[in-house]
Amino acid sequence: MPKGGLMRYLIQFFAMLGDLMIIGASAIMIYHEPFNAVFWFIILYSFKVWREQGGFMAWNPEFIRRFMQNARRLGF
C-alpha cells in the first residue's frame, strides 16, 4: 500500500459513518420523544443540511471511485 493509502479509506469510512450517525441519532430522538417539537426541529434541520451536502453521496460507488482517485492524486 502506498504511503498514506490508508488515510483515504479512513476518510471514506468516516463519511459513511457520519451518515449512519445522523440517521441513528434521529431515530433515537424520535423513539424517546416523538412529540417534542425541539427534537423535530433539530431532526428536520439536520436532514436538510445533510441532503444539501449530498445525502448518501458517500455510499454511491461512482462518487467513491472519484473520491479515491482524487485522494490518491493528492497523496492520501
C-alpha positions in Angstrom: 0.0 0.0 0.0 1.5 3.4 -0.9 2.4 5.9 1.8 -0.8 7.4 3.2 -3.0 4.9 1.3 -4.9 4.1 4.5 -6.0 7.7 5.0 -8.4 7.8 2.0 -10.1 4.7 3.3 -10.5 6.2 6.8 -11.9 9.4 5.4 -14.4 7.4 3.3 -15.3 5.3 6.3 -15.9 8.3 8.5 -18.0 10.0 5.8 -20.2 6.9 5.6 -20.3 6.6 9.4 -21.4 10.2 9.7 -24.5 9.4 7.5 -25.3 6.5 9.8 -24.8 8.6 12.9 -27.3 11.2 11.7 -29.9 8.6 10.9 -29.3 6.7 14.1 -29.4 9.8 16.3 -32.6 11.0 14.6 -34.2 7.6 15.2 -33.3 7.6 18.8 -34.6 11.1 19.3 -37.9 10.1 17.6 -38.2 6.9 19.6 -37.7 8.6 23.0 -39.6 11.8 22.4 -41.9 11.5 19.4 -43.9 14.7 20.3 -41.0 17.0 21.3 -41.1 20.0 18.9 -37.4 20.9 19.6 -36.3 17.4 18.6 -38.3 17.6 15.4 -36.7 20.9 14.6 -33.2 19.5 15.2 -34.0 16.4 13.1 -35.5 18.3 10.2 -32.8 20.9 10.1 -30.0 18.2 10.3 -31.6 16.2 7.4 -32.0 19.4 5.4 -28.3 20.2 5.8 -27.3 16.6 5.2 -29.3 16.4 2.0 -27.9 19.8 0.7 -24.4 18.4 1.2 -25.1 15.3 -0.9 -27.0 12.9 1.3 -25.9 9.4 0.6 -23.2 10.6 -1.8 -20.6 8.7 0.3 -22.5 5.4 -0.5 -22.6 5.9 -4.3 -20.0 3.7 -6.0 -19.4 6.4 -8.6 -18.6 9.0 -6.0 -16.5 6.6 -4.0 -14.3 5.9 -7.1 -14.0 9.6 -7.8 -13.0 10.4 -4.2 -10.4 7.6 -4.1 -8.9 8.8 -7.4 -8.7 12.4 -6.2 -7.3 11.4 -2.8 -4.7 9.3 -4.5 -3.8 12.2 -6.7 -3.4 14.4 -3.7 -1.2 11.9 -1.9 -3.6 10.4 0.6 
